[in-house]
Amino acid sequence: MAYSVFRILKEGLTGNKGWKPAWRDPDPKPHYDVIVIGGGGHGLSTAYYLSNKFGITNVAVLEKGYLGSGNVGRNTTIIRSNYLLPGNEPFYELSLQLWEGLEQDFNYNAMVSQRGVLNLCHSDAQRDAFARRGNAMHMAGADAALLDQDGVREMCPFLDFDNARFPIKGGLLQKRGGSVRHDAVAWGYARGADRCGVDIIQNCEVTGFIMENGVCKGVETSKGQIRANKIASCAAGSSSRVMSMAGLRLPIESHVLQAFVSEGLKPVIPGVITFGAGHFYISQSDKGGLVFGGDIDGYNTYAQRGNLPVVEDVCEGGMALMPMIGRARMVRMWGGVMDMSMDGSPFIDKTPVEGLYFNGGWCYGGFKATPASGYCYAHLLATDEPHPVATEFRLDRYRRGHMIDEKGAGAQPNLH
Ligand SMILES: Cc1cc2nc3c(=O)[nH]c(=O)nc-3n(C[C@H](O)[C@H](O)[C@H](O)COP(=O)(O)OP(=O)(O)OC[C@H]3O[C@@H](n4cnc5c(N)ncnc54)[C@H](O)[C@@H]3O)c2cc1C
């Protein structure tokens, strides 16, 4: 069913009785061309582009829970392409371009809102680093503007400029960055893939792999055996657990990351703002809630719940930047399990097991990557060649010494 203003009018006048479920609820077939493990943003976008752009429609997405129960429905919804390194920037810029056309592409309102992402700097050295990053962004065709203190003051007069522990010197602004309604992204991709014939199977946990002569031929699931020519893992925070069932050990650790929402307030935050002297980022949802987050909890876990020390740390960051936030009540918080890689960058690659492919290691930043990740993964699955903007996201990059360490933090997954 196509969505349009005429359809809304017609349904409004006829009691809204004609709407149908946005996707089917099929039983699994015994065999598919491609099985995607994980019905998060990346799994669903992979299935969508496989079917819609690469013509491979005999595809199943197997999700152990319900769509949107993982990180795709738990993140702070920020999209941007303000990266420095050549392995990253063209990929994230492609992603931002795909976001810009996404709603027309899959005919679904994902509330893509390009209201700007402002990274604040608090020292001369940080400003120099931002100038360098902005230049790298320009070279990859992205937009970037370096603001001085007056420029930041004009945009965000509520920040603490005068008595701040970390004085604000300026900021790097990407106007095309912003936010997107996260669960609508999952629903839009699910509906788009379903319309192309993809089977989306919820409550279907992958519990093992079918191996024949060292080749992966399918998966064992809570709904029985399902075979496929290619199996594509997209399990985000559960990546290590899923791939260990195929005997693979990944350079990934899982950590919990929390998000927080305040009571609804009148519009105050113009876009996304990130603190440069601590880990704190904030935006305001269309409903008025301040949506913010900070660092991961520092311990390994697969549990989707956080801990109080990080709550305190995030709130301290908010208070240091904009003391007025102390008057808002926090009403909701939750956690999601992050697949933190050793250098902070992701993987889209074949594995050493024939027939088995891997997408993961997205750390804090996988939501903004959702369209390009799905597109590039679909490209790899369809052609067995990496997409030109994802050539660096290989599993053997540490062995080759080609790390993509955007933060320069070294082999410390908890620091990326
Ligand atoms: C609090 C928080 C804030 C964040 N903020 C941002 C942000 O502002 N911007 C940004 O770019 N990124 C952000 N991220 C990161 C981003 O959300 C993730 O990197 C991204 O969503 C991961 O990809 P996904 O959507 O496919 O993951 P998920 O939605 O987690 O999808 C993986 C799916 O695999 C399923 N699965 C796991 N094991 C199995 C199995 N055995 N069988 C079948 N299915 C299985 C899971 O149930 C899950 O649904 C944030 C994350 C969190 C938690």
The ligand as an SDF file (V2000), in Angstrom:
LIG
                    3D

 53 58  0  0  0  0  0  0  0  0999 V2000
   22.0920    4.6730   23.6040 C   0  0  0  0  0  0  0  0  0  0  0  0
   22.6370    4.6380   22.2130 C   0  0  0  0  0  0  0  0  0  0  0  0
   22.8250    5.8220   21.5230 C   0  0  0  0  0  0  0  0  0  0  0  0
   23.3300    5.8010   20.2070 C   0  0  0  0  0  0  0  0  0  0  0  0
   23.3900    6.9690   19.5170 N   0  0  0  0  0  0  0  0  0  0  0  0
   23.7800    6.9610   18.2150 C   0  0  0  0  0  0  0  0  0  0  0  0
   23.7120    8.1460   17.4560 C   0  0  0  0  0  0  0  0  0  0  0  0
   23.2700    9.1890   17.9280 O   0  0  0  0  0  0  0  0  0  0  0  0
   24.1460    8.1120   16.1630 N   0  0  0  0  0  0  0  0  0  0  0  0
   24.6390    6.9720   15.6170 C   0  0  0  0  0  0  0  0  0  0  0  0
   25.0580    7.0090   14.4620 O   0  0  0  0  0  0  0  0  0  0  0  0
   24.6540    5.8120   16.3020 N   0  0  0  0  0  0  0  0  0  0  0  0
   24.2190    5.7630   17.5870 C   0  0  0  0  0  0  0  0  0  0  0  0
   24.2070    4.5930   18.2940 N   0  0  0  0  0  0  0  0  0  0  0  0
   24.7160    3.3690   17.6620 C   0  0  0  0  0  0  0  0  0  0  0  0
   23.6910    2.6960   16.7560 C   0  0  0  0  0  0  0  0  0  0  0  0
   22.4350    2.6640   17.3580 O   0  0  0  0  0  0  0  0  0  0  0  0
   24.1540    1.2730   16.4290 C   0  0  0  0  0  0  0  0  0  0  0  0
   25.5030    1.2830   16.0070 O   0  0  0  0  0  0  0  0  0  0  0  0
   23.3330    0.6350   15.3120 C   0  0  0  0  0  0  0  0  0  0  0  0
   21.9560    0.8010   15.5660 O   0  0  0  0  0  0  0  0  0  0  0  0
   23.6860   -0.8350   15.1910 C   0  0  0  0  0  0  0  0  0  0  0  0
   23.1030   -1.4300   14.0600 O   0  0  0  0  0  0  0  0  0  0  0  0
   21.6220   -2.0750   14.0360 P   0  0  0  0  0  0  0  0  0  0  0  0
   20.6210   -0.9830   13.9390 O   0  0  0  0  0  0  0  0  0  0  0  0
   21.5900   -3.0570   12.9420 O   0  0  0  0  0  0  0  0  0  0  0  0
   21.5640   -2.7790   15.4630 O   0  0  0  0  0  0  0  0  0  0  0  0
   20.3740   -3.4950   16.2110 P   0  0  0  0  0  0  0  0  0  0  0  0
   19.1120   -2.7280   16.1100 O   0  0  0  0  0  0  0  0  0  0  0  0
   20.8740   -3.8200   17.5850 O   0  0  0  0  0  0  0  0  0  0  0  0
   20.1880   -4.8210   15.3450 O   0  0  0  0  0  0  0  0  0  0  0  0
   20.7890   -6.0680   15.6010 C   0  0  0  0  0  0  0  0  0  0  0  0
   19.6700   -7.0700   15.7330 C   0  0  0  0  0  0  0  0  0  0  0  0
   20.2040   -8.3820   15.7430 O   0  0  0  0  0  0  0  0  0  0  0  0
   19.3290   -9.1550   16.5170 C   0  0  0  0  0  0  0  0  0  0  0  0
   20.0070  -10.3960   16.9040 N   0  0  0  0  0  0  0  0  0  0  0  0
   21.0570  -10.5430   17.7440 C   0  0  0  0  0  0  0  0  0  0  0  0
   21.3690  -11.8370   17.8540 N   0  0  0  0  0  0  0  0  0  0  0  0
   20.5240  -12.5190   17.0460 C   0  0  0  0  0  0  0  0  0  0  0  0
   20.3440  -13.8940   16.7540 C   0  0  0  0  0  0  0  0  0  0  0  0
   21.1220  -14.8510   17.3130 N   0  0  0  0  0  0  0  0  0  0  0  0
   19.3550  -14.2550   15.8860 N   0  0  0  0  0  0  0  0  0  0  0  0
   18.5620  -13.3210   15.3130 C   0  0  0  0  0  0  0  0  0  0  0  0
   18.6740  -12.0040   15.5790 N   0  0  0  0  0  0  0  0  0  0  0  0
   19.6550  -11.6030   16.4320 C   0  0  0  0  0  0  0  0  0  0  0  0
   19.0050   -8.2580   17.7030 C   0  0  0  0  0  0  0  0  0  0  0  0
   17.8210   -8.6530   18.3700 O   0  0  0  0  0  0  0  0  0  0  0  0
   18.8740   -6.8970   17.0150 C   0  0  0  0  0  0  0  0  0  0  0  0
   17.5310   -6.5710   16.7250 O   0  0  0  0  0  0  0  0  0  0  0  0
   23.6950    4.5650   19.5950 C   0  0  0  0  0  0  0  0  0  0  0  0
   23.4830    3.3740   20.2910 C   0  0  0  0  0  0  0  0  0  0  0  0
   22.9490    3.3970   21.5800 C   0  0  0  0  0  0  0  0  0  0  0  0
   22.6970    2.1050   22.3150 C   0  0  0  0  0  0  0  0  0  0  0  0
  1  2  1  0
  2  3  1  0
  2 52  2  0
  3  4  2  0
  4  5  1  0
  4 50  1  0
  5  6  2  0
  6  7  1  0
  6 13  1  0
  7  8  2  0
  7  9  1  0
  9 10  1  0
 10 11  2  0
 10 12  1  0
 12 13  2  0
 13 14  1  0
 14 15  1  0
 14 50  1  0
 15 16  1  0
 16 17  1  0
 16 18  1  0
 18 19  1  0
 18 20  1  0
 20 21  1  0
 20 22  1  0
 22 23  1  0
 23 24  1  0
 24 25  2  0
 24 26  1  0
 24 27  1  0
 27 28  1  0
 28 29  2  0
 28 30  1  0
 28 31  1  0
 31 32  1  0
 32 33  1  0
 33 34  1  0
 33 48  1  0
 34 35  1  0
 35 36  1  0
 35 46  1  0
 36 37  1  0
 36 45  1  0
 37 38  2  0
 38 39  1  0
 39 40  1  0
 39 45  2  0
 40 41  1  0
 40 42  2  0
 42 43  1  0
 43 44  2  0
 44 45  1  0
 46 47  1  0
 46 48  1  0
 48 49  1  0
 50 51  2  0
 51 52  1  0
 52 53  1  0
M  END
$$$$
